[in-house]
Amino acid sequence: MKQIDAIVIGAGQAGLAASYELTARGIDHVLLERHRIGEAWRCRWDSFCLVTPNWSVNLPGFPYDGDDPDGFMTREQVVDHLVRYAATIKAPVLENTGVDDVRILSEGGFELWAGGETWQCTSLILATGAYQKPHRPDAAATVPSDILQMDVLDYANPSDLPHGDVIVVGNGQSGCQIAHELARSGRDVILASGRAPWVPRRIGNKDLAHWMFASGMLDAPASEIAPEARFAANAIATGHQGGYDLNLRVLRGSGVKLTGRFNGVQDGQFHFANDLADSVAWSDAAQDNFRAGMVKLAIAAGWPAPTFPDVTPFDPTQPTECKTSQVGSVIYATGYRPAFQAWLPWHDAFDEQGFPLHLDGASSVVPGLSFLGMHLLRNRKSSLLAGVGEDAAIVVDAIAKVRV
């Protein structure tokens, strides 16, 4: 039996930020990581890079220290940054130590079984990441078994896919980036599109991220954001080649065939809704609202008001069918869902969508249980390398107050 004050499950940016704050307050703790430090980042596709500039990477006690602040870290660079962070703060990480079971002790606190050992702690922090369980639309069940289907986490690069057209379902950040990569590699790509906002990469002479931070957009509290927004697509952006505009017009120009939402397979045909024009109109309206907000911000701050190029007209012509015989693979970029209830015994500690019931990260149902790194946990940047440290300080402060 190993007893310790606090246990953190997960050693990504959230878990490591929690470790920094726990150490700063003299709270004895351990991080249990099923795989390796930064495992969620290691699983991204080969050419993955951040969509936020390096200067925004600001983990507690470890801001970005490289020579390319306006660049965008690659997958390997993100992992290296987290590994160096863990070493710098001397985070007590036990890698390859998955948690098999957890329960509440009658006298308070928790008991965990992990890595063949039993642990007991007073405080438990779940920092298992913002992306836990890939979500597929119901229509995925209609795809013939001889066509390869995969989620974004299974995609590595274009050469790994079988011959034939590639259908990418979902036009958020990941879907658009992957579709663009596939088209530029010479693959025939169909992008099944829904409603996803797009924004310009640069506004005036500054990167998009500067405006998002300066406007307070990323600080918007979760309590003011509609619950359904937790499943909404992030604004389409890319950091490749120093960052450039990426939207449906750009994708079509690169050879991607655009369609409406994926409706399923029937009679040897993939079927798509005839709603591409509506989705583009919605995205354009969202972009117009964003532009107006940035102009208002500039005027209030005394900056030169940015100007924007005109949005070119969009040809709404789209196919609504595609023969299954020409398709070799389908990639689902349709988001993720929480998976806490699949391995935790406290089903009443989560809402109907599987998100934790909490106040500033502390469970409202299970005393001593806290969460970090969840999308929209406290605000829009709660799961980001730019914002998870703020949440970690608040969560650990609450733990420290209980111990006094």
Stockholm file with secondary structure:
# STOCKHOLM 1.0

chainA/1-404         MKQIDAIVIGAGQAGLAASYELTARGIDHVLLERHRIGEAWRCRWDSFCLVTPNWSVNLPGFPYDGDDPDGFMTREQVVDHLVRYAATIKAPVLENTGVDDVRILSEGGFELWAGGETWQCTSLILATGAYQKPHRPDAAATVPSDILQMDVLDYANPSDLPHGDVIVVGNGQSGCQIAHELARSGRDVILASGRAPWVPRRIGNKDLAHWMFASGMLDAPASEIAPEARFAANAIATGHQGGYDLNLRVLRGSGVKLTGRFNGVQDGQFHFANDLADSVAWSDAAQDNFRAGMVKLAIAAGWPAPTFPDVTPFDPTQPTECKTSQVGSVIYATGYRPAFQAWLPWHDAFDEQGFPLHLDGASSVVPGLSFLGMHLLRNRKSSLLAGVGEDAAIVVDAIAKVRV
#=GR chainA/1-404 SS CEEEEEEEECCSHHHHHHHHHHHHTTCCEEEECSSCTTHHHHTSCTTCBCSSCGGGCEETTEECCSSCTTSCCBHHHHHHHHHHHHHHTTCCEETTCCEEEEEECTTSSEEEEETTEEEEEEEEEECCCSCCEECCCGGGGGSCTTSEEEEGGGCCCGGGSCSSEEEEECCSHHHHHHHHHHHHTTCCEEEECCCCCBCCSEETTEEHHHHHHHTTGGGCBGGGSCGGGGGSCCCBCCCGGGCCCCSHHHHHHTTCEEESCEEEEETTEEEECSCHHHHHHHHHHHHHHHHHHHHHHHHHHTCCCCCCCCCCCCCCCCCSEEEGGGEEEEEECCCEECCGGGTCSCGGGBCTTSCBCEETTEESSSTTEEECSCTTSSBTTTTSTTTHHHHHHHHHHHHHHHHC
#=GC SS_cons         CEEEEEEEECCSHHHHHHHHHHHHTTCCEEEECSSCTTHHHHTSCTTCBCSSCGGGCEETTEECCSSCTTSCCBHHHHHHHHHHHHHHTTCCEETTCCEEEEEECTTSSEEEEETTEEEEEEEEEECCCSCCEECCCGGGGGSCTTSEEEEGGGCCCGGGSCSSEEEEECCSHHHHHHHHHHHHTTCCEEEECCCCCBCCSEETTEEHHHHHHHTTGGGCBGGGSCGGGGGSCCCBCCCGGGCCCCSHHHHHHTTCEEESCEEEEETTEEEECSCHHHHHHHHHHHHHHHHHHHHHHHHHHTCCCCCCCCCCCCCCCCCSEEEGGGEEEEEECCCEECCGGGTCSCGGGBCTTSCBCEETTEESSSTTEEECSCTTSSBTTTTSTTTHHHHHHHHHHHHHHHHC
//
